[in-house]
Amino acid sequence: MVATDGWVPSYVIGWPKEGKHAQRQALHWLAYMLTVGAHGIDRDGCRGNHGCRRNSGSRRIGNRVRARQSARLRHRQPGEARLPDVERGRDRRDVRGQELDGDDRFLGAHRREARQVEPPLPRRLRSRFLVGDHRRHVLDLRQRTYRGHAPAFTIDTATNIYAGALANSLSFYQTERDGPDYIPNALRTAPGHLNDQNAMTYLTPNANAAGAFSGDLSSLGVTIDASGGWWDAGDYLKFVQTTSYTVDLLLMGVRDFPSQMGLGSASSNFADEAKFGAKWLLKMWDDSTRTLYYQVGIGEGNSKTRGDHDIWRLPQDDDTYGGNDPLYRYIRNRPVFRAGPSGSPISPNLAGREAAALAEAFQVYKTSDPTFAAQSLLATEHIFDLANTNPGTLLTVIPFSFYPENEWRDDLELGASELYFALAGGGLPAGLPDSDPLFYLQKAAHWANAYITGPNDATDTLNLYDVSGLAHFELYRAIAQAGNPGGLETTQAALLADLKKQLDGAVAQGTTEPFGFGFPWATWDTTSHGAGLSVLASEYDQLTGTQTYAAYSQEWLANILGANAWGSSFIVGDGSTFPHCLQHQVANLVGSLDGTPPVLAGAAVEGPNGTATKGFVSGMNLCPANGVDTFAQFNGHHAEWKDDMQSFSNTEPAIDLTASSPLAFARQMAGLI
């Protein structure tokens, strides 16, 4: 939002303590709309900070444990004008309302301090703020109505608002690059992990829930080139699980939004970056032996070896770290872990999302790089054909608790849908096991029906652990392209209904808190869920030709960009208030710790969570330096936001956490809201 005339009042954003000051809630919600606006980017700046998973798990540096919790929030700001207490309303779920006409009393918003309004506001809060049209914005408060005049301001175009954020997203992935093809910038001055070019492969160790294992690793005697790829998060591990998910989303953006994320963009062309990720996925698959490798590096060590999470350093230090000390042998020469023997079944979550990524790579690069595209498509079919469709515990990473996952049918639906598009587009290489696109359309419909009728249907929304939002969208379009053939196990109507089921659940969740966020704040991965919901809502409206969820698509994206009780964006560099104290080694050791350049721009962090974690590793630069938690006063109901480099549950960024935000930005810029 850009103020063009008039001024924007410097209200503090917050929620009242539950049970008190419903008036204050109304004033603060109005203040938010005047200062932040429809897109949630506060140009004046508030004090603010950051943003794992759907199930219990961990991703550790020091002592990291991820756990899903749910709770409601309360938020209260000190130093606000004191207003008369009123009884807490029994129903504060609906914060939407209506515009009223001329003669009612106005809620004054044209002073820099909050003004008392008489009589006290009634219990039920309903409001609709028509931001940007310079009309009066009202609060419908049961029997009595109060109004406020909005200061004159305009909201800039979506392209101008989100172009910088999208360019920041690209910068994040470029900074996360591992291997010799790094991109120099203010945070990166040298390549990292060149020894990965000749990495030894190992059996998966028997590790405990924290990732620790006994004894030594068992070598397979086979070396591969595992260089390249992106670091998973604030550490330097690399995972097929999170990389394939990330490539899925980035390539969709390159393919479907070329003006925003492809060759048509001068500032945010992801074509090379998405290809960089896809090429690493090909390295982790030996097509000649049908062998999948799924992880590079170990997080935790034991008394005889150190792991990635045991030390804090720059990536270029690892190749010679500790000299000849055997304690650091797996830091210098990082192990690569095999998913199973040659030709053995592949965990279906990995098979589906990797097949999707490589099938998309064929679609995007078959003209510009036909050799790479052909290799990708051949590998796609081989991987998909080996999917284990009767799995027990899914394979994710070592240990499983780092990224616990229990749904896989959606991954196979997505993989089969992308194979349909790849084959239907023609220009196919020789030697494919199956070249009939309808074969994979039938597979996609089968797995869509299995997901919809399965145990996890609509229990989550778009994020690393549930890609049904992408899969249903792609399958709907594939069915249309194929002429809606008969005999499929699902229909376009069923796919739309399942998308709507997820979205309606998010809308219902949003009625439990004043800012309308569609996901519980006291839960892992709030930032990525916000962006994922924005994408999901946009997809539904695109398929139906409606604007049923257009306002929600904007609102949920705004929630993670500043329209929240902390007044903070949870994506670094987006907005004026964003996380400064990341649990990210490069950002902590090389970047600034106060928000001035250089920062890890574009990084989506975990966000508010059910707990703020602690854990110090020698070498960390303390941030904040004075240890003061400036956001603590806004926490409540088990939801915490702490901008602290020790709190990985809030401030650690990751490639999967960031992956949905570029697609959300591109959709907004393209007008698909």
Sequence and secondary structure as in RCSB ss.txt:
>XXXX:A:sequence
MVATDGWVPSYVIGWPKEGKHAQRQALHWLAYMLTVGAHGIDRDGCRGNHGCRRNSGSRRIGNRVRARQSARLRH
RQPGEARLPDVERGRDRRDVRGQELDGDDRFLGAHRREARQVEPPLPRRLRSRFLVGDHRRHVLDLRQRTYRGHA
PAFTIDTATNIYAGALANSLSFYQTERDGPDYIPNALRTAPGHLNDQNAMTYLTPNANAAGAFSGDLSSLGVTID
ASGGWWDAGDYLKFVQTTSYTVDLLLMGVRDFPSQMGLGSASSNFADEAKFGAKWLLKMWDDSTRTLYYQVGIGE
GNSKTRGDHDIWRLPQDDDTYGGNDPLYRYIRNRPVFRAGPSGSPISPNLAGREAAALAEAFQVYKTSDPTFAAQ
SLLATEHIFDLANTNPGTLLTVIPFSFYPENEWRDDLELGASELYFALAGGGLPAGLPDSDPLFYLQKAAHWANA
YITGPNDATDTLNLYDVSGLAHFELYRAIAQAGNPGGLETTQAALLADLKKQLDGAVAQGTTEPFGFGFPWATWD
TTSHGAGLSVLASEYDQLTGTQTYAAYSQEWLANILGANAWGSSFIVGDGSTFPHCLQHQVANLVGSLDGTPPVL
AGAAVEGPNGTATKGFVSGMNLCPANGVDTFAQFNGHHAEWKDDMQSFSNTEPAIDLTASSPLAFARQMAGLI
>XXXX:A:secstr
 B  SS           TTS HHHHHHHHHHHHHHTTTTT  SS  S      SSSB   SSS  B         
  TT          S           TTSEE    SSS    SS   S  EEE  TTS S EEEEETTEEEEE  
   B   HHHHHHHHHHHHHHHHHHTB BTT    SS  S B GGGGGEEEE    B TTS BSS   EEEEEE 
   SB  SSS  EEHHHHHHHHHHHHHHHHH HHHHSTT SS   HHHHHHHHHHHHHTEETTTTEEEEEES S 
 BTTB  GGG    GGGGGGTTTT GGGHHHHS  EEESSSTT  B HHHHHHHHHHHHHHHHHHTTT HHHHHH
HHHHHHHHHHTB SS SS   SSSGGGS     HHHHHHHHHHHHHHHHT    TT S   HHHHHHHHHHHHHH
HHTSTTTTSS SBTTB HHHHHHHHHHHHHHTT  SS SS HHHHHHHHHHHHHHHHHHHTTSTT  SS SSSTT
HHHHHHHHHHHHHHHHHHHTS TTHHHHHHHHHHTBT STT  BSBTTSSSS   S S HHHHHTS SSS SS  
TT BB  SBS       TT   SSTT   TTGGG BTTBB    TT HHHH B HHHHHHHHHHHHHHHTT  
